[in-house]
Amino acid sequence: WGVVSREVYLKERLAVPWREILWALRRLEARGLIRGGHFVAGVTGEQFAGEEAMTLLARVRRSGGARQSEIGQQIGRQALALGA
């Protein structure tokens, strides 16, 4: 898992419509499997993160957060590749 947002989705150009991905992400959030919120600075809109990504982002934030947005986009791409 990682951080997923519409911005990352648009860059990936997936065949699945964003509304379907968003629906699935909200269901996962309702089940407590992921968290919704705003985790990565500079990324607009809803974001969803797995526990591992949140731990990594918290560590980056504590260490100064200079590369937080860059790391968030990288793990977001990994999450989309895994079908999150």
VEXBA-95019 format. One line per field, with one value per residue: residue number from 1; residue in three letters; x, y, z of N, C-alpha, C, O in turn. Coordinates in nm, 3 decimals. Example, Ala and Ser with C-alpha at 12.3 -4.5 7.8 and 13.67 -1.06 7.14 Angstrom:
BEGIN
resi	[1/2]
resn	[ALA/SER]
n.x	[1.319/1.285]
n.y	[-0.569/-0.225]
n.z	[0.780/0.708]
ca.x	[1.230/1.367]
ca.y	[-0.450/-0.106]
ca.z	[0.780/0.714]
c.x	[1.320/1.290]
c.y	[-0.330/0.003]
c.z	[0.780/0.787]
o.x	[1.424/1.341]
o.y	[-0.332/0.114]
o.z	[0.846/0.804]
END
This chain:
BEGIN
resi	[1/2/3/4/5/6/7/8/9/10/11/12/13/14/15/16/17/18/19/20/21/22/23/24/25/26/27/28/29/30/31/32/33/34/35/36/37/38/39/40/41/42/43/44/45/46/47/48/49/50/51/52/53/54/55/56/57/58/59/60/61/62/63/64/65/66/67/68/69/70/71/72/73/74/75/76/77/78/79/80/81/82/83/84]
resn	[TRP/GLY/VAL/VAL/SER/ARG/GLU/VAL/TYR/LEU/LYS/GLU/ARG/LEU/ALA/VAL/PRO/TRP/ARG/GLU/ILE/LEU/TRP/ALA/LEU/ARG/ARG/LEU/GLU/ALA/ARG/GLY/LEU/ILE/ARG/GLY/GLY/HIS/PHE/VAL/ALA/GLY/VAL/THR/GLY/GLU/GLN/PHE/ALA/GLY/GLU/GLU/ALA/MET/THR/LEU/LEU/ALA/ARG/VAL/ARG/ARG/SER/GLY/GLY/ALA/ARG/GLN/SER/GLU/ILE/GLY/GLN/GLN/ILE/GLY/ARG/GLN/ALA/LEU/ALA/LEU/GLY/ALA]
n.x	[0.083/0.023/0.018/-0.265/-0.412/-0.627/-0.469/-0.239/-0.363/-0.445/-0.199/-0.119/-0.294/-0.503/-0.731/-0.959/-1.230/-1.196/-1.401/-1.480/-1.251/-1.230/-1.467/-1.407/-1.184/-1.302/-1.470/-1.279/-1.170/-1.389/-1.403/-1.182/-0.935/-0.768/-0.669/-0.831/-0.761/-0.552/-0.241/-0.003/0.179/0.108/-0.037/-0.352/-0.697/-0.877/-0.693/-0.566/-0.429/-0.223/-0.128/0.152/0.249/0.165/0.319/0.576/0.551/0.508/0.755/0.917/0.810/0.882/1.156/1.200/1.071/1.132/1.123/0.869/0.640/0.744/0.810/0.555/0.426/0.571/0.514/0.246/0.224/0.321/0.119/-0.103/-0.010/-0.023/-0.288/-0.444]
n.y	[-0.119/0.235/0.591/0.715/0.922/1.139/1.288/1.129/0.915/1.036/1.080/0.822/0.722/0.518/0.256/0.222/0.406/0.702/0.741/0.481/0.378/0.554/0.490/0.227/0.278/0.430/0.239/0.059/0.227/0.261/0.007/0.008/-0.059/0.109/0.458/0.771/1.108/1.400/1.368/1.415/1.698/1.950/1.795/1.788/1.741/1.439/1.191/0.866/0.631/0.353/0.175/0.134/0.333/0.560/0.542/0.571/0.834/0.980/0.947/1.082/1.339/1.396/1.411/1.643/1.663/1.742/1.599/1.499/1.520/1.415/1.151/1.060/1.060/0.863/0.629/0.627/0.566/0.307/0.184/0.205/0.044/-0.198/-0.237/-0.100]
n.z	[0.000/-0.032/-0.073/-0.225/-0.465/-0.659/-0.828/-0.866/-0.989/-1.232/-1.356/-1.408/-1.597/-1.607/-1.709/-1.563/-1.437/-1.232/-1.042/-0.975/-0.856/-0.642/-0.507/-0.427/-0.263/-0.060/0.051/0.151/0.342/0.513/0.617/0.773/0.673/0.533/0.552/0.513/0.415/0.431/0.350/0.212/0.143/-0.096/-0.269/-0.397/-0.300/-0.197/-0.019/0.024/0.244/0.324/0.625/0.637/0.465/0.602/0.832/0.721/0.612/0.847/0.968/0.785/0.813/1.078/1.045/0.909/0.661/0.396/0.154/0.139/-0.039/-0.277/-0.199/-0.131/-0.382/-0.513/-0.362/-0.402/-0.675/-0.666/-0.519/-0.692/-0.895/-0.771/-0.755/-0.571]
ca.x	[0.000/0.089/-0.076/-0.334/-0.494/-0.670/-0.353/-0.158/-0.445/-0.440/-0.067/-0.105/-0.382/-0.562/-0.855/-1.068/-1.267/-1.161/-1.515/-1.480/-1.139/-1.268/-1.568/-1.337/-1.102/-1.392/-1.514/-1.165/-1.159/-1.500/-1.369/-1.066/-0.817/-0.684/-0.717/-0.849/-0.721/-0.456/-0.114/0.112/0.169/0.119/-0.128/-0.487/-0.805/-0.871/-0.580/-0.587/-0.297/-0.210/-0.055/0.296/0.275/0.149/0.438/0.685/0.529/0.530/0.901/0.968/0.766/0.965/1.293/1.207/0.969/1.171/1.090/0.743/0.557/0.810/0.794/0.413/0.394/0.633/0.441/0.117/0.239/0.334/-0.013/-0.184/0.042/-0.067/-0.434/-0.510]
ca.y	[0.000/0.364/0.703/0.722/1.042/1.156/1.340/1.014/0.841/1.103/1.059/0.682/0.696/0.384/0.234/0.222/0.543/0.746/0.723/0.342/0.365/0.628/0.408/0.115/0.333/0.468/0.114/0.011/0.317/0.228/-0.120/0.028/-0.117/0.222/0.583/0.883/1.236/1.477/1.322/1.464/1.839/1.979/1.709/1.834/1.643/1.328/1.100/0.745/0.574/0.233/0.197/0.144/0.465/0.659/0.532/0.633/0.978/1.036/0.949/1.191/1.464/1.418/1.440/1.768/1.659/1.809/1.519/1.432/1.511/1.323/1.014/1.027/1.028/0.735/0.517/0.626/0.491/0.165/0.137/0.187/-0.073/-0.318/-0.247/-0.041]
ca.z	[0.000/-0.033/-0.075/-0.354/-0.483/-0.799/-0.902/-0.904/-1.084/-1.362/-1.415/-1.447/-1.713/-1.595/-1.783/-1.466/-1.403/-1.096/-0.951/-0.927/-0.764/-0.523/-0.439/-0.362/-0.155/0.051/0.117/0.231/0.457/0.603/0.683/0.859/0.612/0.494/0.610/0.423/0.473/0.351/0.406/0.136/0.110/-0.238/-0.344/-0.365/-0.297/-0.102/-0.027/0.101/0.275/0.405/0.750/0.611/0.408/0.708/0.917/0.646/0.605/0.981/0.988/0.701/0.874/1.197/1.006/0.834/0.557/0.272/0.036/0.166/-0.158/-0.370/-0.148/-0.143/-0.521/-0.546/-0.303/-0.467/-0.800/-0.631/-0.476/-0.811/-0.968/-0.698/-0.763/-0.454]
c.x	[0.087/-0.013/-0.134/-0.418/-0.534/-0.555/-0.264/-0.232/-0.435/-0.306/-0.050/-0.190/-0.437/-0.694/-0.978/-1.102/-1.234/-1.277/-1.520/-1.365/-1.172/-1.371/-1.501/-1.252/-1.188/-1.445/-1.403/-1.147/-1.269/-1.475/-1.249/-0.937/-0.718/-0.741/-0.728/-0.808/-0.633/-0.319/0.007/0.089/0.186/0.032/-0.269/-0.585/-0.783/-0.747/-0.612/-0.452/-0.311/-0.125/0.096/0.332/0.263/0.267/0.557/0.671/0.548/0.680/0.963/0.933/0.853/1.107/1.306/1.111/1.005/1.125/0.955/0.657/0.614/0.792/0.649/0.374/0.452/0.554/0.298/0.119/0.250/0.198/-0.102/-0.139/-0.004/-0.218/-0.507/-0.626]
c.y	[0.124/0.475/0.712/0.849/1.050/1.205/1.226/0.932/0.903/1.083/0.917/0.644/0.553/0.376/0.240/0.368/0.577/0.720/0.580/0.318/0.434/0.551/0.295/0.164/0.372/0.345/0.056/0.096/0.284/0.098/-0.108/-0.027/-0.011/0.346/0.689/1.012/1.311/1.454/1.385/1.610/1.859/1.891/1.747/1.718/1.534/1.243/0.981/0.679/0.446/0.263/0.213/0.282/0.573/0.659/0.599/0.785/1.046/1.046/1.064/1.326/1.497/1.457/1.566/1.776/1.720/1.732/1.450/1.415/1.410/1.177/0.970/0.990/0.893/0.619/0.511/0.548/0.342/0.108/0.114/0.066/-0.203/-0.334/-0.191/0.045]
c.z	[0.000/-0.022/-0.216/-0.355/-0.630/-0.885/-0.952/-1.009/-1.224/-1.432/-1.468/-1.568/-1.714/-1.671/-1.691/-1.432/-1.257/-0.999/-0.896/-0.829/-0.633/-0.441/-0.362/-0.244/-0.035/0.124/0.203/0.356/0.560/0.679/0.775/0.802/0.563/0.563/0.502/0.493/0.376/0.412/0.340/0.098/-0.041/-0.326/-0.302/-0.363/-0.194/-0.127/0.063/0.122/0.355/0.527/0.727/0.556/0.515/0.803/0.850/0.641/0.740/1.010/0.907/0.763/0.996/1.160/0.921/0.718/0.424/0.148/0.050/0.041/-0.258/-0.327/-0.162/-0.284/-0.561/-0.488/-0.357/-0.597/-0.772/-0.592/-0.597/-0.891/-0.901/-0.698/-0.644/-0.496]
o.x	[0.207/-0.122/-0.060/-0.488/-0.482/-0.544/-0.219/-0.173/-0.418/-0.302/0.025/-0.161/-0.419/-0.760/-1.090/-1.012/-1.244/-1.253/-1.561/-1.382/-1.146/-1.362/-1.533/-1.248/-1.149/-1.463/-1.428/-1.114/-1.242/-1.520/-1.216/-0.838/-0.598/-0.847/-0.645/-0.819/-0.639/-0.285/0.110/-0.007/0.268/0.026/-0.303/-0.558/-0.688/-0.703/-0.678/-0.370/-0.398/-0.058/0.159/0.433/0.342/0.311/0.630/0.768/0.599/0.725/1.052/1.017/0.893/1.173/1.413/1.073/0.915/1.093/0.928/0.606/0.540/0.762/0.622/0.297/0.389/0.529/0.236/0.026/0.195/0.166/-0.172/-0.221/-0.021/-0.270/-0.621/-0.694]
o.y	[0.119/0.453/0.717/0.879/0.977/1.169/1.226/0.886/0.832/1.071/0.895/0.545/0.478/0.477/0.262/0.446/0.491/0.681/0.560/0.246/0.381/0.547/0.270/0.101/0.348/0.349/0.010/0.045/0.280/0.081/-0.202/-0.042/-0.038/0.340/0.696/1.023/1.290/1.515/1.406/1.642/1.792/1.912/1.739/1.611/1.535/1.226/0.995/0.671/0.433/0.366/0.296/0.340/0.667/0.764/0.675/0.857/1.158/1.144/1.134/1.416/1.612/1.529/1.594/1.886/1.748/1.793/1.353/1.305/1.330/1.091/0.856/0.896/0.818/0.520/0.405/0.472/0.260/-0.005/0.012/-0.006/-0.305/-0.433/-0.230/0.103]
o.z	[0.027/0.033/-0.315/-0.258/-0.714/-1.003/-1.066/-1.107/-1.323/-1.554/-1.563/-1.635/-1.810/-1.693/-1.739/-1.401/-1.169/-0.884/-0.781/-0.730/-0.526/-0.318/-0.246/-0.139/0.079/0.246/0.315/0.463/0.680/0.793/0.847/0.874/0.554/0.625/0.411/0.615/0.255/0.514/0.405/0.029/-0.104/-0.448/-0.184/-0.417/-0.116/-0.241/0.166/0.030/0.442/0.533/0.792/0.594/0.517/0.849/0.914/0.662/0.746/1.070/0.956/0.767/1.015/1.236/0.866/0.679/0.344/0.046/-0.020/0.017/-0.316/-0.409/-0.199/-0.303/-0.635/-0.557/-0.358/-0.626/-0.846/-0.628/-0.603/-0.948/-0.968/-0.647/-0.618/-0.411]
END
